[in-house]
Amino acid sequence: MSRDSRVEALGALYAAEARDEPPQEAGLSARARKLVGGVWESRRALDKEIAGAATGWRLERMPAVDRAVLRLALYELRHTETPVGVVISEAVELAKQYSTSRSGSFVNGVLAALVEEAD
């Protein structure tokens, strides 16, 4: 999975949440569409896992970009063959680039807890 696909998927997921409607998949690459569709269909289950691992943070209090990054990464961890280290590294970079100055370490910590739970 390329970073470009992840960036496309992140944008579509963020916009969908902001509009409170399903994501627009027109114009997305095939890989991004696959990610967006999977995340959108699984978001309730993903949110439940994320909320359980994000100690001290309610899901609705997280920055929307962080929620989208976490959903995307957790979906990749659970439903693709992408190596764990790659998924976490890419998610941290997306959070650093598109969210707050502390988002990279926050996303890293939540994903590390989720990976630990799965082992």
C-alpha positions in Angstrom: 0.0 0.0 0.0 1.5 3.3 -1.0 1.5 6.5 1.0 -0.4 8.2 -1.8 -3.2 5.7 -1.4 -3.3 6.4 2.4 -3.3 10.1 1.8 -6.2 9.8 -0.6 -8.1 7.5 1.8 -7.4 9.8 4.8 -8.8 12.8 2.9 -11.9 11.0 1.9 -12.5 9.7 5.4 -11.9 13.0 7.0 -14.2 14.8 4.6 -16.9 12.1 5.1 -16.8 12.6 8.9 -16.9 16.4 8.5 -20.0 16.1 6.2 -21.5 13.3 8.3 -22.2 11.3 5.2 -20.6 8.4 3.4 -17.2 9.1 1.7 -17.0 10.2 -1.9 -15.0 7.5 -3.7 -15.1 9.1 -7.1 -11.6 10.1 -8.3 -9.8 7.8 -5.8 -7.3 5.2 -6.8 -8.4 1.6 -6.6 -6.3 1.0 -3.5 -7.7 4.1 -1.8 -11.3 3.1 -2.6 -10.7 -0.3 -1.1 -9.3 1.3 2.1 -12.1 3.9 2.3 -14.8 1.3 1.8 -13.4 -1.1 4.4 -12.8 1.6 7.0 -16.3 3.1 6.5 -18.0 -0.3 6.8 -16.0 -1.3 9.8 -15.9 2.1 11.6 -18.0 1.2 14.6 -15.9 -1.9 15.4 -12.7 0.1 14.8 -13.9 2.9 17.0 -14.7 0.5 19.8 -11.2 -0.9 19.7 -9.6 2.6 19.4 -11.7 3.9 22.3 -10.5 0.9 24.5 -6.9 1.6 23.7 -6.9 5.4 23.9 -6.5 5.7 27.7 -7.8 9.0 29.0 -9.2 10.1 25.6 -12.8 9.8 24.5 -13.1 9.1 20.8 -15.2 12.2 20.2 -12.6 14.4 21.9 -9.8 13.3 19.6 -8.9 15.6 16.6 -10.9 14.3 13.6 -7.7 13.7 11.6 -6.3 11.5 14.4 -9.5 9.5 14.4 -9.3 9.0 10.7 -5.6 8.1 10.8 -6.3 5.6 13.6 -9.3 4.0 11.8 -7.3 3.7 8.6 -4.2 2.2 10.4 -6.3 -0.2 12.5 -8.2 -1.4 9.4 -4.9 -2.1 7.7 -3.6 -3.9 10.7 -6.7 -6.1 10.9 -7.6 -6.6 7.2 -4.4 -6.5 5.1 -1.1 -8.2 5.0 0.9 -5.0 5.4 3.6 -5.4 8.1 2.8 -3.9 11.5 5.8 -1.7 11.5 5.0 -0.2 8.1 1.4 0.5 9.1 2.4 2.2 12.3 5.2 4.2 10.7 2.9 5.4 7.9 0.2 6.3 10.4 2.6 8.3 12.6 3.9 10.2 9.5 0.3 11.0 8.4 -0.6 12.3 11.9 2.5 14.4 12.1 1.9 15.9 8.6 -1.9 16.5 8.8 -2.7 16.9 12.5 -1.4 18.5 15.7 2.2 18.6 16.9 1.5 15.8 19.4 -0.6 13.6 17.1 2.3 11.5 15.9 3.2 10.2 19.4 -0.5 9.9 20.3 -1.2 7.7 17.2 1.9 5.7 17.9 0.9 5.0 21.5 -2.7 4.0 20.6 -1.6 1.7 17.8 1.1 0.1 19.9 -1.5 -0.7 22.6 -3.8 -2.1 19.9 -1.0 -4.3 18.5 -0.1 -5.5 22.0 -3.8 -6.4 22.7 -3.9 -8.5 19.5 -0.8 -10.6 20.5 
